Amino acid sequence: MTTLAILNARVLDPATGYDGPGGVLIENGRIVRVMHGAAEIDADQTVDADGLCLAPGLIDIRVKTGEPGAEPKETLKSASLAAAAGGVTTIVVQPDTDPAVDDPAMIDFIQRRGAALNLVNVRAAGAATKALDGQRMAEIGLMDEAGALYFTDGDKVIVNSRTLQRVMSYAAAFNALIACRPSDPWLTEGAVAASGELATRLGLSGSPAIAERIGLERDLALVEQTGARFLVDQISTEGALETLARARAKGLEVAVSVSINHLCFNEVDIGDYRTFYRLDPPLRSEADRQALIEAVRGGLIDVITSAHAPAPAEDKRRPFAEAAPGAVGLETLLPAALTLHHEDGLDLLDVLRPLTHGPAALLGLDAGVLAEGAPADLVLFDPGAPIIVDADALRSKSKNSPFDGRRLQGKVVGTWVGGRKVH
C-alpha cells in the first residue's frame, strides 16, 4: 500500500480553524495523519510544499455543463479538467441540461459519467419541477435516493407559490435541501442590468434590488410554514442580506450562497457593453458588493460558488441585451476569491471556509476538512503568485470569462482527489 506525505506546508483548515505549519500523510486515498508543525514521516512518496498553502479541495455547488444536450458549450470532461486546474475537487452539476436532470436515471448518468472520467468528484443537483416547468413536482424522493445533493430549478424562479409550497413540504419529509433564486419575476421581466442611473444611460432594462427582497420574503414565508431546509441561491443585494439575517434570528434553517462574480465586480463593469459581464442576477452597485464581502467576513454567507455557466462566442458576441447570461469560473475561482484577502483584508480561513467546509457541511459531504479518515481531496497553492488570466488558455470549452486579462494573485500548484494528483 503506497503512502504519500505532503510536508513543510502552511496548513489551512477552516473546519478546525488551524492556520500554521504542518502537512498530511495519505494512505489508500484518505488522510491518515494531520501534522501541525514539523514531524518525522516515513512515506513511499514525499512532496515538499516549501511553505505553500495546503487546504481542503474546493467544493463548487453551482456548475453548469452542456452535457447532455449542448456538448459544444461544455462537457463533463472539460468541466472536470477546469475544476482540477482550479483546485476544485468536487463539482455539483446543475439540472438545466437537455433533457433536464429531473429523474433518478439522469442523476445516475451524471454520477457514473463523472466517475468514469476519474478526475474530480462529480455530483448532481436534481430539478425541483419536471423539465423545470415550475408547475409539476419532479421525482424528488427517487432522485434523493439516487444521490442528488439538492433540488433546484436553477436560474428559473418557481413562480407558482403553491408548487413551491408542495416541493418544500415534500422535501421536508426526508430533510432534502431545496435551493431557489430569490426574485420577483414581474419586476425583473426583460431585465439585463441592475436598475439605476447607469442602466438608464446605457438604455438597458433594469432589475430593481427590491425584486430580490420580495422574492426572498415569499420563499422564507414558505420555509417557515413547511419547515424545509433551504438554500438562498446567489444572493446579490444588501437588502436581501438584511431579510436573511432576520430569518436566521427567528431560527429558520436557511443557508445562502453568493457567486464569486458578485464579490469581484459591480455594475460599472458593464459600462462598455462587454457581454462577459452580462450575468444573471445582474451585477449590482458597489454598496451591494461591499455588503456581500462583509457578509462573507461575518460568516453570514455559507457558500461561494463559481456560478460556472459556459457560453460559446456566438452566444456572447451579440448586443448586450441579447447575449447569453453567465460566465465560466471554475478555473479562476480560487485566485478570484483570494482578492478578498489581498484587497479587502479577509483572513485566509474566512475566504476558504465558504469554499470548503461551508458547502460540505450544507450538503453533508465527507469532504472539506483536513482530518484523519477524511478523503485526501486537497489543493496546494501559492496565495501571492501573480497571474494574468488568459481566457483562451482556460480548460473550459467556452471562454466567456469576465476575468480575461485581469491581474490576480493566487496560483494552484497541485490538486489531489482521493490521494491521486489530478493537476
Disulfide bonds with the S-S distance in Angstrom:
none
